[in-house]
């Protein structure tokens, strides 16, 4: 019972019951309204940590089947619909990418890449920051859990370098030497790399799926192209911005390249399995970017990549079975996507979008667009993950924007990005946040203050630079 929070569970139940017994609004199907009650209660349970995401997801699936909200009067069809999320190719894409990411960690390739960049760029705090961040950027397309990417590869190296440079977690007076700067730089860079590729974090494919339900098709390539310029500008600006507003006391880190070189020497030469991992990564990128030319879906490409790793012995079936994060993601992702999809197909999302859109009918889409983005972005203070925010709010905000004439693809990608970019706001705003905050290099006040500044920087870049870029590529 340790994972169950009774107080939060009671609150979750009361929220669900309150919505269920409310009068059904005109224009909404009763079963769509009751599905909303289950969906909102599931999200509240996840946010309040009434139970683990997997537990809440299974409860949500069970309630959908037992109450027959997905197919009134037809218990057989109800359970089929409730389990339909497990047949969604987007969900399996993210699960497969978790398995592939295991190869980077198991072979040590991810660690080698990070130390290689530190060896090249690490003579100054800025160089160290860019070295760590570049390693994150390279790993991002193939490691869909930014928590695994940051916590399993980047954070241990960052902390090791900081300690060797004199920033000791137990000694608060040493934190600003370099540890605090590298912590905020690495964390915020992780938020950026997470939005630059569809497969860089779990919430992106969820946004893609919900966008498709509303008639907006986004491919791996179209997402990467749209995010390329604003993402790279943010990537370049983050260390520079922090160096000005939250500077490290150290101005040179000449020892860092030597430390990295020593670690690389201890790792030895690149192994055959690492080369196989590199080759598989290249094949995956080709299939994901140019899949349409080969008539290969992104999920099929991921299956091909996994098969190569299994057949070459880089991974074995035990690795696949033990990748708990992947199986956990498949379960809760399936539940939330299933409920979100049926809320749309049963007409609730369209109804709500038109309702709110009517209130904004007098606004031009050029004015409605920033209002939608700003409200959606700063609602992230209420969420502990991008996935929870996308599940709870993405479809509604996208529907409202489309209803008032905002170009669909541009809005869909920007909203998808905001869920991760706004992870900068708090020490709980995204999966990697507790890992970096737990280093104790940055206190709560500085984290929130610098996080707000960073959110403003991100939004300015995505509105201004992104807006111009999207005009060039024809998104509006």
N, C-alpha and C positions, 0 to 999 in steps of 0.2 A: 504493500500500500504506500510505499515511500514516494512513488512518482505521482500519487493522487493528492491534489490539494482540495480538501473537502469544501472549504469556504468558496473557493473559486468555482468549483463544480456546481455548488448550489446556485451561485450567481448566474452561471451559464445556463442552468436549467430554467431559472426564472425568466431570463431574457428570451429563451426559446418559447416558453409557454406564453409569455406576454404577447409576443408577435403572433403566435398561432391563434390565440383567442380574440385578437383584434378584428373588428369588422373588415371584411375584404373590400378594398377600394374598387370603385366602378372601373371596368375595363381590364381587371386582373382576374385570371382564372383562380378559383379557390385552391387547386393543388399547387399552382405556382406560388401563391402566398404562403402556403404551408411549407413548401420547399425552402422559401426564403427564411422561414423561422428556423429550420434545421441548419441552413447554411450559416446564418448569422450566429446562431448558438455555437456552431463548430468553430467559427473564427474567434468568437469571444473566448471560448475555451482554450484555443491556441495562444491568444494574446495574453490571457490571464494565467497561463500555465496551469490550468485545471488538471491537465494530464499531458503526457507527451503528444507530439503531433500525430504519431502513428496511432495512438489510442483514440484520440479525438476523431481521426479520419475513419477508423473502423466503426466507431459509434455512429458517425454521420452516415456511412454506407448502410449500416444496419437499420437505422431509423428510416432512411429513404425506402428501403425494401419493405420493412414491416408496416409502415403507414401507407404504402402504395401511392405516394404522391407523384411518382413518375409514370404510373400507368394505373389509374383508379379502377378497381374492380378486377384487375388481372394480376394475381400474385406471381405467376410465372414470368410475365413480361417485366414486372416490377424488379425482380431480382436480376434479370438480364440487364436492365437499364442501370441498376445500381452498381453493377460490376463492369459496366461498359468502359469506364475510364482505363481499365487495365489493358484494353485493346487499342489504346491511343498511341500512335507511332511517336508522337512528340515526347511522351512520357518515357518510352523506351530509349529514345535518343539520349536523354539526360542520364538514365540509368546506365546505358552502355558506355557513355563518356566517363562515368565514375570508374568503371572497370578498367578502361584504357588508362585513366589517370594513375591507377595503381602501378602501372608499368614504370611511370616516371619516378615514383617514390621507391619502388622495389629495386630498380636497377641503379638508383642513385643519380640518374641523369639530371633530374631537377636540381639537386644540390650542386652538381658539377657546373651546371649552367650559371647558377647564382654566384658561386665562388669565382668563376672565370670572369664575370663582369666586374666583380670587386677587384680582382687582380689588375684589370685594365684601367678602371675609372676611379679606384678608391683612394687617391692621394689627398682628397679633400672631403669634408662632409657632404658637399654638393655632389661630388663624384661618387661617393658611397651611396647616396640616396638614388642617384640615377642608375647606378649599377644594380642595386637591389630591385628597383622599379622596372628596369628593362628585363630582368630575369622573370619577374611577375608577368610582364606583357607577353613575353615569348611563350610562357606556359599557359596563359589564359585560354587560348582556343581549345586546348585539349584537356584541361582540368576544370570541369564544370562546377566543382565545389570551391568557391573562393575561400571558404573556411579551411579546406584541406590544403589549398595552394598557399594561403598565407600562414596557416598554423603549422603545416607539415614541412614546408620548404623555407619560406622567406623569414618568418619570425625567429626560428632558432638561430639562423645565421646572423640576422640583425642583432639579436641580443648578445650573441657571442662576440661580435665585433665591438658593440657598445661597451661591454664589460672589459674587453682588452684595451679599449681606449680610455678607461678610467671612470665610466658611468656604471656604478654598482647599484642595483635595485635597492639594497638594504641601506644605502647611504643617500638620503634625500638631497644633500648638498651637492652631490655629483650628477644629479639627473640632467641638469641643463648643459652639462659638458658636451654631450652628443646624443645620449640615449633618448631624451624627449623629442629632439628634432627628428631622429631616424624613425621613432615610433609613429609620429603623426604623418611623416612623409610616406612611410611604407603602407600604413593603413589607408590613407586617402588615395594613394596610387592604386591600391587594390580595388577601391570603389570604382576608379576610372577604368581599369582593365576589365572589370566585371561587366561593363556596359558596352565594350567595344566589339564583342563577339557574341553571337547568339548562344554559343555553348560555354560561355565563361562563368555563368552562375545560373542556378536553377530557376530563378524567377523570369528570365528572358524567354525560354520556350513556353512558359505558362502565358506570358503576355502575347506571344506569337499565336498561341492556340485561341485565346479569347478574341484577338483581333480578327482571326480567320472566321470565327463565328459571326462577326459583325461585317463580314464581307471585305476585310482588308488582308491581303496576302503578303506575307513577309518571308523572304528566303534567307538562308545563311549569308549569302553574298550581299543581298540588298541591305540587310541590317549592318553588316561590316562596312559597306560603302558609306551609308548614312552617318554612322558613328565615327568614321575614320578621322575627319578633320577636327570636329569639336573635341573628340577624345584625345587626339594627339596634342592639341593646344593645351588642354587641361593637364595632360601628362607632363608636358614641358614646364608649365607654370607652377605646379604644386610645390616642388622643392624650392624654386626661386621665391615664391610667395612666403613660404614658411621661413626661409632664410632671412627674409626682411622683417617679418612680424613676430617670429618665434625663433630667433637665431641660436645656434649652438655656441657654447663658449670656445670650443676648439675651432680653429680655423684651418688646421692642417691635420691630416691623418696618414702620414707617410708610412706608418707601420702596417696599415690595413692590407695593402697589396702583398706584403710579405706573409701576413697571417693567412691570406687566401691561398697564396702559392704553397705554403706548408700543408694546408688542408688538401689541396689538389694532389700534391706529391704523395700524401698518405693514401689517397684514393687510388693511386696508380694509374696506368694507362686506360684509355677508354676500352671497355669490354665489348665483346661481340654482341652481347644482349643490349648494351646501350646503343650500338650502331643499328641494331634491329629496331629499337625503339625510335630512333631518329628516322629511319626509313618508313616505318609505319606512320609516324606523325606527318611526314611529307605526303604520303599516299592519302591520309585522311583529309588533309587540307585541300588537296587537289579534288577529291571526291566531293567535299563540302562546298567548295567554291564553284567548281565546274560540273557539278552533278547533273545539271539539266542537259548538258551536251552528251553525257553518257546514259541518260535516262535512268539515273540512279538517285533514289531518294536519300536524304541526309541520314535517316535511321539505317537504311541498308548499307550506306557507307560506313557507319559506325560498327555494324555487324561484321563487315568485311575486315575492318581494322582489328576488332577483337579476335576474330578467327585467326588472323595472321599471328597475333601475339600468342595465342594458345598453341598453334601448330609449331611455332618456332621455339616454344619453351620459355618465352619471356614471362608469361603468366601460366599458371595451371588452374585447374578447376577449383582447387581449394581457395585460391586467391579470389575467384569470382564469388564463391559461396560465403567467404568471410568478409566481403565488402559490405558491411552493415549499413553504411551511409547510403549506398545505392539502393538496397532493398527498402530501406526506410523511406527514401525519397519516392520510390515507385508507388508505395502504398499511400502516403499522404497526398502526393501529387495527383494520383488517380482519383482520389475522393474529391478533392477541391475542384479539379478540372471537370469531373463528371457533374457536380452540382452547379458549377458556373455555366457549363454548356446547356444544361437543362433549364436553368433560369432564363437563358436566352431563347432557347427553342420553344419554351412555353409562353414566351412573350413578355416576361417581366422586365427584362433589361430594356427592350424597345419602348415599353410603356413608360418606364421611369425616365429614360432618356428624353422622350418627347415631353414629359411633364416638366422636367427641369429646363429643357431646351426652350419651351414656350415662355418660361420666365425670363430667358435671355434673348428672346426673339428680336428685341430692339437693338441688340448689340451686333456690330459687324463681327465676322469671324476673326479679324485681326485683333479686335479688342477682347473677344471671348477667349481666344487662344491663350494669352498670358494669364488671364484670370484662372482658367482651368488648371494650367500647369502650376501656378503658385499655390493654389488651394490644395491641390493633390500633393505637391512636394512637402509642404509644411505640416500636412497631416501625418507625416512620417514620425513625428514626435510620439505618436500613439502606438507605433509598431516596433517590434523587436526583430523584424526580418522583412526583406523586400518581398518575399513570397507571400507572407500574410497580407501585406498591403495590396499586392497585385490581385490576390484572390478576393479580397473584400471590396476593392474600389475601382480596379482598372476598367472593367467592362462598362460600369456606369459612367465614368468620366469620359471614356472613349465614345460611348453612345451619345452623350450630351454634346460633345465636340462635333461629331459627325452631323448631329441634328441641326446645329447652327451654322454648318458649312465649313468647318475647319478641315483642310485636306487630310484624309484618313491616314495615309501611310506616315506622313510627317508626325501627326499627333500620336499614333500608335507607338512609334519608335521612341519619341521623346518621353511619353508616359512610362514606357518600359524602362528607359534609362533612369528616370527620376527616382524610381523605387530603390535603386541601388546607390545612385549618387547621393541621395539624402541620408544614406547610412552614416555620412560624416557628422550628422547633427549631434548624436548622443553616443554614450559609451555602451549602449545596448542596441544600436540601430541596425546592425547587420551581424552575421555570424562571426566574422573575425574580430569584431569590436571588443568582446570580453577578453580575447586572447591578448591583444595589444594593450588594452587598458590594465589588464592584470599584471603587466610587467612593472607597474607602479611608477613608470618614468614620467607620466603626465597625470596631474591631479584632476579632479572632476571639474573644477571651475575652468581650468585652461582647456580641457577637452571640449566642453560645451561652447566656450567662447571661440576657440579656433575652428570648431566644427561649424558654427554659424557663419563665420567669415568664409569658410571653404564652400559652404552651400551657396552663398551669394556669388562667389567666383565661378562656381560650376554653372549656375543658372545664367549668368551674364554671358559666359562663353557659348553655352548651347543656344541661347536666344540670338546672340549677335553673330558669332562666327558660324554657328550651326545654321542659322537662318539664311545667311548668304550662300553657304555650301549647298543647302537643300534647294535653293533657287537655281543654282548652277546645274544640279543633277535632276532637276525637274519634279521635285516633290511638291512644289506649290507654284 
